[in-house]
Structure formats: structure tokens, C-alpha cells
Amino acid sequence: MKVQTAVFSIIIVTAFLALLLLFINRKLKAFDPLSEPKGVVLLMIMFAETIDNMVKGKTNERLAKFLTPYIMSVAAYIFFANIAGLFAIEAPTSNYSVTLILAAITCILIEVCSAKERGSKGYIKSWFEPLAPFVILNVMSKLSTLLSLSLRLFGNILSGSILMSVIYQMLGSISKMIPFIGKFNIVGVLVAPVLHFYFDLFSGVMQAFIFITLTIAFIGKELPEK
């Protein structure tokens, strides 16, 4: 049952994002470059410029051309997956398989960027720096990146979901003490929106930002010094 719920929430978030991207694409196609951007177009321009500047700050313009679209996609997916709880669906990022896949894709991308910038010989050599025996530590370091990215996102979102569930139960028990309306969780209705703002909206934005910031930082760290 837990697996079916997770799959359902993943499908819902993915379908929503697909429809949203189609809507944005239509808006961008209809936009006149000579006119002043506003609304969705302005928001997307600001979003793209912000991410692009972040990527260029840690890497370079050549890598930013294909890194920026990926970072934007990951940021959008994680954000909407994190706030799924606001719409009474399980957050896909509270499932470790989802965060593990996202982290694995990021780790593969880190290695691809490192290989592109160092060249094949320089990339292979980097695994044995500063000395050949350090290859074991270098492998462990790369695995720790995978675990760090996946567990951090998973743990924060799951803990928020569990806390909200416990709080709802607690508020329901308090509401039962109120005469006449005890069957209705009136306390939860009054208090929950504030808690959802933090655990779902604010935390969702922060976790998406932290994930992409770490992704960019890890990629920049693997590039050869200029």
C-alpha cells in the first residue's frame, strides 16, 4: 500500500510538471522579444538567469550551457514534490528511492563534467591523486556524496511529514475535548495552515535550494583548478 501511494504521488507530480512545462512553452513561444516581459515569461527569465549565474559562478560558461537546464529541472521537480503535502498527497521526496535516483543522476553528471574538463587521462589520474593508494578514499568520497545528497533531502522531507502527522493527531485529541464540535478537528484547521507553511512550503523551497546549491558546488569542486 505504501509503494502504491508513492507511485501515485510520483505520477501526479510528474504529470503536473509536464502540463506546466507545456503551458510555459506556449507562453514563451507567443512572447514578443521586443516587448517588456511580464507574468509567467518574466518569472521564467528571472528563474533562468538566477540559476545560470549560480552555475557560472562555480563552473564556467561552457558547462553552464547544458548544466543550467538540468539544474532548473531538478529544482522545479524537487520543489513541487516537496510541497505535494499541501494538496493532501504524499511528497515523492519522502520516498528514498526518489531522492536516491536524483542524487545518482547528479553524481553521474559530476563525473561527466569532470571528464569533459580534465580529459580522459586527467580524469583517470584524478582518481589516484595525490597518491595511488588514495583511490580507495576517493571512491569512498564519491559514494559519500551520493549518500549525503540523497539522505539529506529524504530525511528532511520525511521528518516534516511525520511531524505533521503527529501534530494532526495531537490537535485532533485536543479538539475532542471541546463540547459539541469535538468530532471535528477545529484546532487542526486553525493551527495546521501555519505549520504547513513551514514544513511544506518554506522547507520545500529551502530543501530544493540546498540540493541544487550542493550539486553545483560538488560539480565545481571536481573541475580542475584554473
ZASELO-274995 format. One line per 2 residues: for each residue x, y, z of N, C-alpha, C. Coordinates in steps of 0.2 Angstrom, whole numbers, plus 2048, in hexadecimal, padded with zeros to 3 digits. Layout:
# ZASELO-274995
X:Y:Z:X:Y:Z:X:Y:Z ~ ...;
//
This chain:
# ZASELO-274995
804:7FA:800:800:800:800:804:806:800 ~ 80A:806:804:80E:80C:804:811:80D:7FE;
814:808:7FA:817:808:7F3:812:80B:7EE ~ 80B:809:7EF:806:80B:7EA:805:813:7EB;
805:815:7F1:804:81C:7F3:80A:820:7F0 ~ 810:81E:7F1:816:821:7EE:816:822:7E7;
814:81C:7E4:813:81C:7DC:80E:821:7DA ~ 808:821:7DD:803:826:7DB:805:82D:7DC;
809:82F:7E1:80B:836:7E2:810:838:7DD ~ 814:833:7DC:81A:834:7D7:816:836:7D0;
811:832:7CE:80E:833:7C8:80A:83A:7C8 ~ 807:83B:7CD:803:842:7CD:808:848:7CD;
80E:848:7D0:812:84D:7D0:815:84E:7C9 ~ 817:848:7C6:81A:848:7BF:816:84A:7BA;
80F:848:7BB:80A:84A:7B6:809:852:7B6 ~ 809:854:7BD:808:85B:7BE:80D:85F:7BB;
813:85D:7BC:819:861:7B9:819:861:7B1 ~ 817:85B:7AF:817:85B:7A7:812:860:7A4;
80C:860:7A8:807:865:7A5:809:86C:7A6 ~ 80D:86D:7AC:80F:874:7AD:814:876:7A8;
819:871:7A6:81E:873:7A1:81B:874:79B ~ 816:871:799:812:872:793:80F:879:793;
80C:87B:798:809:881:799:80F:887:798 ~ 814:886:79C:81A:88B:79C:81D:88B:795;
81D:885:791:820:885:78A:81C:889:786 ~ 815:889:786:810:88C:782:811:894:783;
812:896:78A:813:89D:78C:819:8A0:789 ~ 81F:89C:789:825:89E:786:825:89F:77F;
822:89A:77B:821:89A:774:81D:8A0:772 ~ 818:8A2:776:814:8A8:774:817:8AF:776;
81C:8AE:77A:81F:8B5:77C:823:8B8:777 ~ 822:8BF:776:825:8C3:772:82C:8C5:775;
832:8C4:772:838:8C6:776:839:8CD:776 ~ 836:8D1:772:836:8D8:772:832:8DC:777;
82D:8D8:77A:829:8DA:77F:82B:8D9:786 ~ 828:8DD:78B:82B:8DC:792:828:8D6:795;
82C:8D1:798:82A:8CB:79B:826:8CC:7A1 ~ 820:8C8:7A2:81C:8C9:7A8:819:8C2:7A9;
817:8C1:7AF:813:8BB:7B1:818:8B5:7B1 ~ 815:8B0:7AE:819:8A9:7AE:820:8AA:7AA;
820:8AE:7A5:826:8AF:7A1:82B:8B2:7A5 ~ 829:8B7:7A9:82E:8BB:7AD:831:8B6:7B3;
82C:8B2:7B6:82E:8AE:7BB:833:8A9:7B8 ~ 832:8A6:7B2:837:8A1:7B0:83D:8A4:7AE;
83D:8AA:7AB:844:8AE:7AA:848:8AF:7B0 ~ 844:8B1:7B5:848:8B2:7BC:84A:8AB:7BF;
846:8A6:7BE:848:8A0:7C1:84F:89D:7BD ~ 84E:89E:7B6:854:89B:7B2:85A:89F:7B3;
85A:8A6:7B4:85F:8AA:7B5:863:8A8:7BC ~ 85E:8A7:7C1:861:8A6:7C7:865:89F:7C7;
862:89A:7C5:865:894:7C4:86C:894:7C0 ~ 86B:897:7BA:871:898:7B6:877:89B:7B9;
875:8A1:7BD:87B:8A4:7C1:87E:8A0:7C6 ~ 87A:89C:7C9:87C:897:7CF:881:892:7CC;
87F:88F:7C6:883:88A:7C3:889:88D:7C0 ~ 889:893:7BD:88F:896:7BA:894:898:7C0;
891:89A:7C6:895:89C:7CB:89A:896:7CE ~ 897:890:7CD:89B:88A:7D0:89F:886:7CA;
89C:887:7C4:89F:883:7BE:8A2:888:7B9 ~ 89F:888:7B3:8A1:88C:7AE:89B:88D:7A9;
89C:891:7A4:897:893:79F:895:88D:79B ~ 89B:889:799:89A:883:795:896:87E:798;
897:87C:79E:893:877:7A2:88C:87A:7A3 ~ 88B:880:7A5:885:883:7A6:880:882:7A1;
882:881:79B:87D:881:795:879:87A:796 ~ 87C:875:799:878:86F:799:876:86D:7A1;
87A:871:7A5:878:86F:7AC:872:873:7AF ~ 872:87A:7AC:86C:87E:7AF:865:87B:7AD;
864:878:7A7:85D:875:7A7:85C:86F:7AB ~ 861:86B:7AD:861:865:7B2:85F:868:7B9;
863:86D:7BB:862:870:7C1:85B:873:7C2 ~ 859:876:7BD:852:879:7BD:84D:873:7BE;
84E:86E:7BA:849:868:7BA:849:865:7C1 ~ 84E:864:7C4:84F:861:7CA:84C:865:7D0;
84D:86C:7CF:84A:870:7D4:843:870:7D4 ~ 840:871:7CE:839:871:7CD:836:86A:7D0;
839:865:7CE:836:85E:7D0:836:85D:7D8 ~ 83C:85F:7DB:83C:85E:7E2:838:863:7E5;
837:869:7E3:832:86E:7E6:82B:86B:7E6 ~ 829:869:7E0:822:867:7E0:821:861:7E4;
826:85C:7E3:825:856:7E7:825:857:7EF ~ 829:85C:7F1:829:85E:7F8:823:861:7FB;
81F:865:7F7:819:868:7F9:813:864:7F7 ~ 814:85E:7F5:80E:859:7F3:80A:859:7FA;
80C:859:800:808:858:806:803:85D:806 ~ 804:863:803:7FF:868:804:7F9:866:800;
7F9:862:7FC:7F3:85F:7F8:7F1:858:7FA ~ 7F3:857:800:7F1:850:803:7F3:84A:7FF;
7F9:84B:7FC:7FD:845:7F9:804:844:7FC ~ 806:83E:7FC:80C:83D:7FF:812:840:7FB;
816:843:7FE:81C:846:7FB:820:841:7F8 ~ 821:841:7F1:826:83B:7EE:82D:83B:7F1;
82F:841:7F3:836:841:7F6:836:83F:7FD ~ 831:83C:800:831:839:806:832:831:805;
833:830:7FF:834:829:7FD:83C:829:7FB ~ 840:824:7FE:847:824:7FD:849:823:7F6;
845:81E:7F3:847:81C:7EC:847:822:7E8 ~ 842:827:7E9:842:82D:7E5:848:832:7E6;
84A:833:7EC:850:837:7EE:856:834:7EC ~ 856:82D:7EC:85C:829:7EA:85E:82A:7E3;
858:82A:7DF:859:82A:7D7:85B:831:7D6 ~ 858:836:7D9:85A:83D:7D7:862:83E:7D9;
864:83C:7DF:86B:83C:7E1:86F:838:7DC ~ 86D:832:7DA:871:82E:7D5:872:832:7CF;
86D:835:7CC:86D:839:7C6:872:83E:7C7 ~ 872:842:7CC:876:847:7CE:87E:845:7CE;
87F:83F:7D1:886:83D:7D2:888:83B:7CB ~ 884:838:7C7:887:836:7C0:888:83C:7BC;
884:841:7BD:886:848:7BA:88C:84B:7BC ~ 88D:84A:7C3:894:84D:7C6:89A:84A:7C2;
899:843:7C1:89F:83F:7BE:89F:841:7B7 ~ 89A:842:7B3:89A:844:7AC:89D:84B:7AB;
89B:850:7B0:89E:856:7AF:8A6:856:7B1 ~ 8A8:852:7B6:8AF:851:7B7:8B3:84F:7B1;
8B0:849:7AE:8B3:846:7A8:8B4:84B:7A3 ~ 8AE:84F:7A1:8AE:854:79C:8B4:859:79D;
8B5:85B:7A3:8B9:861:7A4:8C1:85E:7A5 ~ 8C1:858:7A8:8C8:856:7A9:8CB:852:7A3;
8C7:84F:79F:8C9:84B:79A:8C9:844:79D ~ 8C9:83F:798:8C9:838:79B:8CF:836:79F;
8D5:838:79D:8DB:837:7A1:8DB:83A:7A8 ~ 8D9:841:7A8:8D9:845:7AE:8D3:842:7B3;
8CE:840:7B0:8C8:83D:7B4:8CA:837:7B7 ~ 8CD:832:7B4:8D0:82C:7B7:8D5:82D:7BC;
8D9:832:7BB:8DF:834:7BF:8DC:837:7C6 ~ 8D6:83A:7C5:8D3:83D:7CB:8D1:838:7D0;
8CF:832:7CE:8CD:82D:7D3:8D3:82B:7D7 ~ 8D9:82C:7D5:8DF:829:7D9:8E3:82F:7DC;
8E0:835:7DC:8E4:83B:7DF:8E2:83B:7E7 ~ 8E7:83D:7EB:8EE:83F:7E9:8F3:839:7E8;
8F1:833:7EB:8F5:82D:7EA:8F0:827:7E8 ~ 8F3:822:7E4:8EF:81D:7E2:8EB:819:7E7;
8ED:818:7EE:8E9:815:7F3:8E3:819:7F5 ~ 8E3:81F:7F3:8DD:823:7F5:8D7:822:7F1;
8D8:81E:7EC:8D2:81C:7E8:8CC:81A:7EC ~ 8CE:816:7F1:8C8:813:7F5:8C5:819:7F9;
8C8:81E:7FB:8C5:823:7FF:8C1:828:7FA ~ 8C4:828:7F4:8C0:82C:7EF:8BA:829:7ED;
8BA:822:7EC:8B3:81F:7EB:8AE:820:7F1 ~ 8B1:81F:7F7:8AD:820:7FD:8AA:827:7FD;
8AE:82C:7FB:8AC:833:7FA:8A6:834:7F6 ~ 8A6:831:7F0:8A1:831:7EB:89B:82E:7ED;
89C:828:7F1:896:825:7F3:892:829:7F9 ~ 897:82D:7FD:894:831:802:890:837:7FF;
892:839:7F9:88E:83E:7F6:887:83C:7F4 ~ 887:836:7F2:880:833:7F0:87C:832:7F6;
87F:830:7FC:87B:82F:802:879:835:805 ~ 87D:83A:805:87C:841:808:876:844:804;
876:844:7FD:871:848:7FA:86A:844:7FB ~ 86A:83D:7FA:864:83A:7FA:861:83A:801;
865:838:806:863:838:80D:861:83F:810 ~ 864:844:80E:862:84B:811:85B:84D:80F;
85A:84C:808:853:84E:806:84E:849:808 ~ 84F:843:808:84B:83E:80B:849:83F:812;
84E:840:816:84D:840:81D:849:846:81F ~ 84B:84C:81C:847:852:81E:840:852:81C;
83E:84F:816:837:84F:814:833:84A:818 ~ 836:844:819:833:83F:81D:832:841:824;
836:844:827:836:847:82E:830:84C:82E ~ 830:850:829:82A:855:829:823:852:828;
823:84D:824:81D:849:823:81A:846:829 ~ 81F:842:82D:81E:83F:833:81B:844:838;
81F:849:839:81D:84E:83E:816:851:83D ~ 814:852:837:80E:855:835:808:850:837;
80A:849:836:805:844:837:804:844:83F ~ 80A:844:843:809:844:84A:805:84A:84C;
807:850:84A:803:856:84C:7FC:855:84A ~ 7FA:853:845:7F3:852:843:7EF:84E:848;
7F3:848:84A:7F0:844:84F:7EF:847:856 ~ 7F4:84B:858:7F4:84F:85E:7EE:854:85E;
7EE:858:858:7E9:85D:858:7E2:85A:858 ~ 7E1:854:855:7DB:850:855:7D9:84E:85C;
7DE:84C:860:7DC:84A:867:7DA:850:86B ~ 7DD:856:869:7DB:85C:86D:7D4:85E:86B;
7D3:85E:864:7CC:860:862:7C6:85C:865 ~ 7C8:855:867:7C3:851:869:7C1:853:870;
7C5:857:874:7C3:85A:87A:7BE:860:87A ~ 7BD:862:874:7B9:868:873:7B1:866:872;
7AD:868:877:7A6:866:876:7A3:867:870 ~ 79E:863:86E:79A:864:868:79D:863:861;
7A4:865:860:7A7:865:85A:7AD:861:85A ~ 7AD:85C:85F:7B3:858:861:7B5:853:85B;
7B0:851:857:7B1:84D:852:7B4:850:84C ~ 7B4:856:84C:7B8:85A:846:7BE:85D:849;
7C4:85C:845:7CA:85E:847:7CB:866:846 ~ 7C7:86A:84A:7C7:871:849:7CE:874:84B;
7D2:871:850:7D8:874:852:7DD:873:84C ~ 7DD:86D:849:7E1:86B:843:7E0:870:83E;
7DA:872:83C:7D8:876:837:7DB:87D:838 ~ 7DB:87F:83E:7DE:886:840:7E6:886:840;
7E9:881:843:7F0:881:844:7F4:87E:83E ~ 7F1:879:83A:7F4:875:835:7F7:87A:82F;
7F3:87F:82D:7F6:883:827:7FD:886:829 ~ 7FE:888:82F:804:88C:831:80A:886:831;
808:880:833:80D:87B:833:80F:879:82C ~ 809:878:828:80A:876:821:80F:87B:81D;
80E:882:81F:812:887:81C:81A:885:81D ~ 81B:883:823:822:882:825:824:87B:822;
821:876:824:823:86F:823:823:86D:81B ~ 81E:870:818:81D:86E:811:820:874:80C;
81D:87A:80D:81F:87F:808:826:882:809 ~ 828:885:80F:82E:887:811:834:882:811;
832:87C:814:837:877:814:838:874:80D ~ 833:874:809:833:871:802:838:876:7FE;
837:87C:7FF:83B:881:7FB:842:880:7FD ~ 843:880:803:84A:880:806:84E:879:804;
84A:874:804:84D:86D:803:84F:86D:7FB ~ 84B:870:7F7:84C:870:7F0:852:874:7EE;
853:87A:7F2:858:87F:7F1:85F:87B:7F4 ~ 85F:878:7F9:864:875:7FC:867:86F:7F7;
862:86B:7F4:864:866:7F0:868:868:7EA ~ 865:86E:7E7:868:870:7E0:86F:874:7E2;
86F:877:7E8:875:87B:7EA:87B:876:7EB ~ 879:870:7EF:87E:86B:7F0:880:868:7E9;
87B:867:7E5:87D:864:7DE:882:868:7DA ~ 881:86E:7DA:885:873:7D6:88C:873:7DA;
88C:873:7E1:892:874:7E4:896:86D:7E3 ~ 893:867:7E3:897:861:7E2:89A:861:7DB;
896:863:7D6:898:863:7CF:89E:868:7CF ~ 89E:86E:7D2:8A3:873:7D2:8AA:870:7D5;
8A9:86C:7DA:8AE:869:7DE:8B2:864:7DA ~ 8AF:861:7D6:8B2:85B:7D2:8B6:85E:7CB;
8B5:864:7CA:8B8:867:7C4:8BF:869:7C6 ~ 8C3:868:7C1:8CA:86A:7C2:8CB:872:7C3;
8D0:873:7C7:8D1:87A:7C9:8D3:87E:7C3 ~ 8D1:885:7C2:8D2:889:7BD:8D9:88C:7BD;
//
